[in-house]
Amino acid sequence: MSCDVFQLAQQGVQGLKPYQPGKPIEELEREYGIQNAVKLASNENPLGMSEQVKQAIQDSLPEMARYPDGNGFILKQALAAKHQVDMDCITLGNGSNDVLELIARVFLTPESAAMYSQHAFAVYPLVTQAIGAKHNAVAAKDWGHDLTAMQAALTPKTRVIFIANPNNPTGTWVNKTELKAFLQAVPEDKIVVVDEAYIEYVAEADYPDASQWLNEFPNLIVTRTFSKAYGLASLRVGYALSHPDITNLLNRVRQPFNVNQFALVAATAALQDSQYIQDSVKLNQAGMQQLTEAFDSMGLSYIPSVGNFIAVDVGQGDAIYETLLRKGVIVRPVTAYQMPQYVRVSIGTEAENAQFIQALKSCMAS
Ligand SMILES: *Cc1c(COP(=O)(O)O)cnc(C)c1O
């Protein structure tokens, strides 16, 4: 090309650093000639999918050649019953990532700002940058969201506030009192997004399910996903709950068929399989204990987590990540999250956790 195509791009895109996903197992095995690698890098459900989901997908296979229901009726109906809301409060997404992007496209402009916490989920700065909007990152407190500081940092330009509860990669959470007080303090002309991707794992009595507050706060959006506890990460399906006026706006920019047929039937079936969620949560609690006991015995400090992952202080995160790769264990480096001493590890099966612990011990010894 005779002109520099980079200069043609929108300013925000010029400054964009793409999301770094967890390394796929096949890639590691191909690049390093390793077998039996384990991936504990993307907070996926180690149980695999539920049998009921598998059956629903098999039953749906003959529909492959047809477009999916662009309105996602069966899934929205099931979600409306689960959350006791009208269907016009629900926006379906190709993963909740898609929904976060819709929110940015609807509400952010180059003149306005998105607020999020230091160490918060990378997608918030990313969707903000893609619009060319301003960043309003607020310093964390004890690795978690400092809602008092966030309230103090609001400006007339702040249009969207992202709160991950619990947060990834830190596993920290905000309690009912703190979150409610924050929502009450934020003016109604600012959209507050509470991302509850890991809610199914949280057992703390004082943890707020923000979806209960939709009637009170017309500027609240709650996002959920089927990628984590529901075990459907590859299908890409998530959703937002909000006031119908917000749903209406989000659906204007949504692709007409953003959630595919298999995702729709799988998510609908997954909602019926409460045993699978119970088993997943139980496995996660046992695995969390297995890992924290190992860290304690190794003298490693970690950030207490209520999710299905934990950030552990290994001194040099990037180096340990690389060494673990060579031993066939994929974790997540978090230097990009301003946590260079840490790696984040997802809770796996007992055997996967044991393989990780053994590899980590041999890394730390050398
Ligand atoms: C994994 C994750 C999501 C969900 O992503 P999907 O696009 O639904 O797969 C959303 N928010 C946070 C904080 C996450 O860690």
The ligand as a MOL file (V3000), in Angstrom:
LIG
                    3D

  0  0  0     0  0            999 V3000
M  V30 BEGIN CTAB
M  V30 COUNTS 15 15 0 0 0
M  V30 BEGIN ATOM
M  V30 1 C -14.1140 -15.0770 32.1420 0
M  V30 2 C -14.6900 -13.7610 32.4860 0
M  V30 3 C -15.7920 -13.2740 31.8050 0
M  V30 4 C -16.5330 -14.1170 30.8190 0
M  V30 5 O -16.1100 -14.1290 29.5730 0
M  V30 6 P -17.0380 -14.8140 28.4680 0
M  V30 7 O -16.9100 -13.8860 27.3270 0
M  V30 8 O -18.4370 -14.8980 28.9790 0
M  V30 9 O -16.4390 -16.1550 28.2200 0
M  V30 10 C -16.3210 -12.0500 32.1590 0
M  V30 11 N -15.8020 -11.3450 33.1630 0
M  V30 12 C -14.7680 -11.8010 33.8750 0
M  V30 13 C -14.2740 -11.0020 35.0300 0
M  V30 14 C -14.1730 -13.0060 33.5430 0
M  V30 15 O -13.1100 -13.4400 34.2220 0
M  V30 END ATOM
M  V30 BEGIN BOND
M  V30 1 1 1 2
M  V30 2 1 2 3
M  V30 3 2 2 14
M  V30 4 1 3 4
M  V30 5 2 3 10
M  V30 6 1 4 5
M  V30 7 1 5 6
M  V30 8 2 6 7
M  V30 9 1 6 8
M  V30 10 1 6 9
M  V30 11 1 10 11
M  V30 12 2 11 12
M  V30 13 1 12 13
M  V30 14 1 12 14
M  V30 15 1 14 15
M  V30 END BOND
M  V30 END CTAB
M  END
